[in-house]
Structure formats: structure tokens, C-alpha cells
Amino acid sequence: MQVSLPYLAILNYVTAIASKDPDACEVQFVLAISHGVLSDERPDVVFKSGRHRLGESR
């Protein structure tokens, strides 16, 4: 389980966005490095979070 403040801040942000969708039941996020808007290269994934179930209190 990730408990660092940066991880929890990002998780809080994506959870708040996903909670607006009544059909959403889980969240997961990826941190990636882009090679630029015009690049044909795919972004490099730096970190992929675990899946987190959305709470019942929504």
C-alpha cells in the first residue's frame, strides 16, 4: 500500500474526478513522460498505481 504524501495527493485528485461518474467503481493512474506533442513515440510509463475501489460514501 502506497502512503507517501505525493501518492495520496494524486489518488485524492483522480478519486474526486472519478467520483463524479456514477458508474465508476475503481480508479488507477499512471505517471508518464511525454516525448512532445508532435512525437510519434509513445510516452514512457514511470509509475503505475494499483487499482483503488471508490468508497461507498459517494
PASEBA-1860 file (N, C-alpha, C; in nm, 3 decimals):
! residues 58
1> MQVSLPYL> 0.084/-0.118/0.000/0.000/0.000/0.000/0.089/0.125/0.000 ~ 0.058/0.216/-0.089/0.133/0.340/-0.101/0.077/0.442/-0.002 ~ 0.164/0.507/0.075/0.116/0.605/0.172/0.196/0.735/0.169 ~ 0.278/0.757/0.067/0.352/0.883/0.060/0.255/0.998/0.031 ~ 0.289/1.116/0.075/0.201/1.231/0.053/0.177/1.260/-0.095 ~ 0.280/1.255/-0.183/0.253/1.278/-0.325/0.156/1.174/-0.385 ~ 0.175/1.047/-0.347/0.086/0.941/-0.397/-0.057/0.967/-0.351 ~ -0.074/0.998/-0.224/-0.208/1.022/-0.170/-0.271/1.146/-0.231
9> AILNYVTA> -0.192/1.247/-0.262/-0.246/1.368/-0.326/-0.298/1.337/-0.466 ~ -0.222/1.262/-0.543/-0.267/1.225/-0.679/-0.389/1.134/-0.670 ~ -0.386/1.038/-0.578/-0.501/0.948/-0.561/-0.626/1.027/-0.522 ~ -0.612/1.124/-0.435/-0.725/1.207/-0.395/-0.780/1.283/-0.515 ~ -0.692/1.335/-0.599/-0.734/1.411/-0.718/-0.811/1.322/-0.816 ~ -0.754/1.207/-0.851/-0.822/1.122/-0.950/-0.949/1.062/-0.892 ~ -0.952/1.037/-0.762/-1.074/0.986/-0.699/-1.185/1.090/-0.703 ~ -1.150/1.216/-0.679/-1.250/1.323/-0.685/-1.311/1.336/-0.824
17> IASKDPDA> -1.228/1.323/-0.927/-1.278/1.330/-1.065/-1.366/1.209/-1.097 ~ -1.317/1.090/-1.063/-1.391/0.967/-1.094/-1.523/0.959/-1.017 ~ -1.528/1.018/-0.898/-1.648/1.012/-0.816/-1.766/1.085/-0.879 ~ -1.740/1.169/-0.977/-1.848/1.240/-1.046/-1.921/1.150/-1.144 ~ -1.861/1.037/-1.178/-1.923/0.940/-1.269/-1.993/0.834/-1.185 ~ -2.126/0.827/-1.190/-2.198/0.731/-1.106/-2.167/0.585/-1.139 ~ -2.113/0.558/-1.257/-2.080/0.421/-1.295/-1.938/0.380/-1.257 ~ -1.856/0.475/-1.214/-1.717/0.444/-1.178/-1.714/0.367/-1.046
25> CEVQFVLA> -1.633/0.262/-1.042/-1.621/0.184/-0.918/-1.476/0.170/-0.873 ~ -1.379/0.202/-0.960/-1.238/0.194/-0.925/-1.162/0.305/-0.996 ~ -1.044/0.338/-0.942/-0.953/0.432/-1.008/-0.814/0.371/-1.013 ~ -0.738/0.416/-1.111/-0.599/0.378/-1.127/-0.535/0.491/-1.207 ~ -0.409/0.523/-1.177/-0.344/0.630/-1.252/-0.203/0.589/-1.293 ~ -0.155/0.659/-1.394/-0.021/0.634/-1.448/0.053/0.767/-1.455 ~ 0.180/0.766/-1.417/0.268/0.880/-1.440/0.356/0.844/-1.558 ~ 0.361/0.932/-1.657/0.435/0.902/-1.779/0.511/1.025/-1.826
33> ISHGVLSD> 0.617/1.000/-1.899/0.697/1.107/-1.959/0.665/1.113/-2.108 ~ 0.623/1.231/-2.153/0.589/1.251/-2.293/0.714/1.294/-2.370 ~ 0.718/1.258/-2.497/0.827/1.300/-2.585/0.788/1.421/-2.668 ~ 0.678/1.484/-2.632/0.633/1.605/-2.700/0.507/1.582/-2.781 ~ 0.437/1.688/-2.808/0.309/1.682/-2.878/0.323/1.624/-3.018 ~ 0.428/1.657/-3.087/0.444/1.614/-3.226/0.521/1.483/-3.240 ~ 0.558/1.422/-3.129/0.635/1.298/-3.134/0.547/1.179/-3.168 ~ 0.603/1.086/-3.245/0.533/0.960/-3.274/0.562/0.855/-3.168
41> ERPDVVFK> 0.654/0.886/-3.076/0.688/0.792/-2.970/0.580/0.789/-2.863 ~ 0.556/0.669/-2.810/0.461/0.657/-2.701/0.526/0.709/-2.572 ~ 0.446/0.761/-2.482/0.502/0.807/-2.354/0.567/0.690/-2.280 ~ 0.669/0.720/-2.201/0.734/0.620/-2.116/0.665/0.618/-1.982 ~ 0.612/0.503/-1.943/0.546/0.491/-1.813/0.653/0.486/-1.705 ~ 0.640/0.577/-1.609/0.734/0.585/-1.497/0.678/0.512/-1.376 ~ 0.546/0.520/-1.358/0.482/0.460/-1.242/0.338/0.426/-1.277 ~ 0.290/0.311/-1.232/0.151/0.271/-1.249/0.097/0.235/-1.112
49> SGRHRLGE> -0.010/0.301/-1.070/-0.066/0.277/-0.938/-0.143/0.144/-0.937 ~ -0.172/0.102/-0.817/-0.263/-0.011/-0.802/-0.406/0.037/-0.829 ~ -0.497/-0.058/-0.833/-0.638/-0.022/-0.851/-0.696/0.007/-0.713 ~ -0.776/0.114/-0.706/-0.837/0.155/-0.580/-0.988/0.161/-0.597 ~ -1.056/0.090/-0.511/-1.202/0.089/-0.514/-1.255/0.222/-0.461 ~ -1.355/0.277/-0.528/-1.416/0.400/-0.481/-1.505/0.369/-0.361 ~ -1.508/0.462/-0.266/-1.582/0.441/-0.142/-1.732/0.442/-0.163 ~ -1.801/0.390/-0.063/-1.948/0.383/-0.065/-2.013/0.516/-0.032
57> SR> -1.936/0.612/0.020/-1.994/0.737/0.067/-2.019/0.840/-0.043 ~ -2.005/0.798/-0.171/-2.023/0.895/-0.278/-2.166/0.926/-0.292
END
